[in-house]
Every structure is written in C-alpha cells, then in structure tokens.
Amino acid sequence: MRAVILTAAALLSAAGLAKAEEKPVPGAELQRVVVGKSVSIGSASAHYGKDGRYSFNGGNFGKYKIQNGRICVDFDAGASRCDKIVKDAGNYYLIDGRGVRFRFRP
C-alpha cells in the first residue's frame, strides 16, 4: 500500500512539473504560427485568415484577434471566446475557457 501511495505522489509531482514548464506563446510567435493558416485543434481544425477572419471545421465563422498569448474570436452569430495558447516541451496547446487542453498543431 505504501508503494502505491509513493507512486501516486511521484506521478502527481511529475504532472506539476510539466505544468510549471508551460509558457504562454508570445504574440509575435503566435502570429507567425496561425495567421493565414489552418491549424489542427485536437481532431478538429481552425482557419485563421490573413484578413482576421476565422472558421472552425469549415463553419462557425467570425473574426479573431491575437493578444497576450490568447486568440479571441468574435463569432458572426454573436458569441465570443478567448483561448490561451501555451507551449510545453516544444508542443503547442490550446486551453479553452473551461480549462480543457487540446493539442494545437500548426
């Protein structure tokens, strides 16, 4: 039983270290990674047009802005959202408003 507790503590500690290395992506880098490109987000894709237009899986159109390590979208239908983009161990991740993390592959 003690070995199980120690193993669990070690795994939790390692998970904490991974999060500590997570860093917001600077605006200039984020611009370079997304503007004018399509990006895989989990099993979906988003397109960030050079003109500031946005689409998700070919629909959900809107306009996007990049600011402070975040991509904010104002949807044509009226809703809006901001997602944090972070880099961890050389990989990009999108973290939505609920804290759900998705692989973000340019």
C-alpha positions as CSV (number, residue, x, y, z in Angstrom):
1,M,0.0,0.0,0.0
2,R,2.8,2.4,0.8
3,A,4.4,1.8,-2.6
4,V,1.1,2.7,-4.3
5,I,0.9,6.0,-2.3
6,L,4.5,6.8,-3.1
7,T,4.0,6.1,-6.8
8,A,0.9,8.2,-6.9
9,A,2.7,11.1,-5.1
10,A,5.6,10.8,-7.7
11,L,3.2,10.9,-10.6
12,L,1.4,14.0,-9.2
13,S,4.7,15.7,-8.6
14,A,5.8,15.0,-12.2
15,A,2.5,16.3,-13.5
16,G,3.0,19.5,-11.6
17,L,6.5,19.9,-13.1
18,A,5.1,19.6,-16.6
19,K,2.6,22.3,-15.9
20,A,5.3,24.6,-14.5
21,E,7.1,24.5,-17.8
22,E,4.0,25.5,-19.7
23,K,4.5,29.0,-21.1
24,P,2.1,31.4,-22.9
25,V,3.1,31.8,-26.6
26,P,4.4,35.3,-27.3
27,G,2.2,37.4,-29.6
28,A,4.8,37.6,-32.5
29,E,5.3,33.8,-32.4
30,L,1.6,33.1,-32.3
31,Q,1.1,35.5,-35.3
32,R,3.7,33.6,-37.2
33,V,2.1,30.2,-36.3
34,V,-1.5,30.9,-37.2
35,V,-2.0,33.9,-39.4
36,G,-3.1,32.8,-42.9
37,K,-3.0,29.1,-41.9
38,S,-5.2,26.2,-40.9
39,V,-4.4,24.6,-37.5
40,S,-5.4,21.2,-36.1
41,I,-7.0,21.5,-32.7
42,G,-7.5,18.0,-31.3
43,S,-9.4,16.2,-34.1
44,A,-10.8,19.5,-35.5
45,S,-9.3,22.3,-37.5
46,A,-9.5,26.1,-37.5
47,H,-8.5,28.6,-40.2
48,Y,-7.1,32.0,-39.2
49,G,-7.2,34.2,-42.3
50,K,-4.7,36.9,-43.1
51,D,-7.7,39.3,-43.1
52,G,-8.6,38.4,-39.5
53,R,-11.4,36.0,-40.5
54,Y,-11.9,32.8,-38.6
55,S,-13.6,29.5,-39.3
56,F,-13.8,26.2,-37.3
57,N,-14.3,23.0,-39.2
58,G,-15.5,25.0,-42.2
59,G,-18.2,26.8,-40.3
60,N,-18.6,28.9,-37.1
61,F,-17.4,32.0,-38.9
62,G,-16.1,35.1,-37.1
63,K,-13.2,37.5,-36.6
64,Y,-10.1,36.7,-34.5
65,K,-7.5,38.8,-32.6
66,I,-4.3,37.7,-31.1
67,Q,-3.4,39.3,-27.8
68,N,-1.4,38.4,-24.7
69,G,-0.9,34.7,-25.6
70,R,-4.6,34.3,-26.4
71,I,-6.7,34.0,-29.5
72,C,-10.0,35.7,-29.1
73,V,-12.9,35.1,-31.6
74,D,-16.0,37.2,-32.0
75,F,-18.4,34.9,-33.9
76,D,-20.7,36.3,-36.6
77,A,-23.6,34.6,-34.7
78,G,-22.9,36.8,-31.7
79,A,-20.9,34.7,-29.2
80,S,-17.3,35.2,-28.3
81,R,-14.5,33.3,-26.7
82,C,-10.8,33.5,-25.8
83,D,-8.4,30.6,-25.7
84,K,-5.0,30.6,-24.2
85,I,-2.2,29.1,-26.4
86,V,0.8,27.7,-24.5
87,K,3.9,25.8,-25.4
88,D,5.1,22.9,-23.3
89,A,8.1,20.7,-24.3
90,G,8.1,22.1,-27.8
91,N,4.4,21.4,-28.4
92,Y,1.6,23.9,-28.7
93,Y,-1.7,23.5,-26.7
94,L,-4.9,25.4,-26.7
95,I,-6.6,25.8,-23.3
96,D,-10.2,26.8,-23.6
97,G,-12.3,28.8,-21.1
98,R,-13.2,25.7,-19.1
99,G,-9.5,24.7,-18.8
100,V,-9.7,21.8,-21.3
101,R,-6.4,21.4,-23.1
102,F,-6.2,20.4,-26.8
103,R,-3.1,19.8,-28.9
104,F,-2.7,22.7,-31.2
105,R,-0.7,21.7,-34.4
106,P,0.2,24.3,-36.9
